[in-house]
């Protein structure tokens, strides 16, 4: 027997999700609102301007609570982007209309969305993570996947030691909390990150499937939507464990080849997807829902301003991310909620606001505009990198795993702190 043989490392994948990210960032600015029901949604309004008028930006924490706008009496079509946990206790959730939320919790404080600030903190916490665990897959503004397998400390306590270190470092440097799930793969890690929210850590080991995962509702599987869940209920399947009792052929018969095979794998905790450190976006878009229905003729001037702004925002997003696009498209949602899209492919790629506005305008001319509009959107697809973006430091490949050796000392310190 070779005594020098090393035990093979277990695959340890983490899913990190920032806790109520937008709301938490706002509470850094307004700590006096901590513990109160707060809703983030819609654009800036007159009430927000009145509250901020004369306020020193370095003393925002001194604004009296009674000066903040409330949800009570809100009128309009704005939707909730996120809400604090105190607000969620009233049944308020993301994508809910602000008017509906106002009926559930009229005393909730309403703050406008500040995407520039959220992007800043998003870049900050991701930069902190990659200094410790460099193999990171960006999944949006507030969540990432991490491969702990070969990172120092990534195997200790199933990954708990490294997860604690990341949690603590993010909190120490930003004041924000996050929840982390560590498991053998992405599928289980994503589920685990929801187990102990907020500011929690959950570890799922290879032998935990039947005890931890199978009792959960099928809806907890990331990818099982309302329609699939309804069909599973109709078939008498409530939990993941009940789903796992059916063979793959039975599932394919009821859900089709692709979905049936995927459901079988998911129920048995199988997922071989790697953590992808770099991925190319399919498209970049901007859209807005109007406070009131706008008509292409009666509200032509107002629509024109909004349309131009959307094109400028998309162009700015493209330039910031180092992309250009060939296919320019528009999205319209009418007052009866029906949607129409139109697009046009250019000869050359562009990230120029005027060219995008011109092409989008041509698309608009091909759309039916007799009905009033609820929503207008502009989209750029068929993307390519701008020539100069290859030298942009934000687009450089992530540091190799070896750079995580510097985290060893941090982990030792973390063991003493927790």
DANORBEL-V923467 format. One record per helix or strand of 2 or more residues. SS is the DSSP state (A for helix, B for strand). FROM is the first residue (numbers start at 1). LEN is the number of residues. If there is no record, write none. Layout:
SS/FROM/LEN, SS/FROM/LEN
This chain:
B/13/6, A/21/9, A/31/3, B/38/4, A/46/7, A/57/6, A/65/3, B/79/5, A/85/4, A/98/7, B/109/3, A/115/18, B/136/3, B/143/5, A/156/19, B/178/6, A/186/7, B/201/3, A/209/5, A/218/3, A/226/9, A/240/5, A/248/8, A/257/11, B/283/12, A/300/22, B/323/12, B/339/12, A/353/13, B/373/13, A/387/5, A/393/3, A/401/17
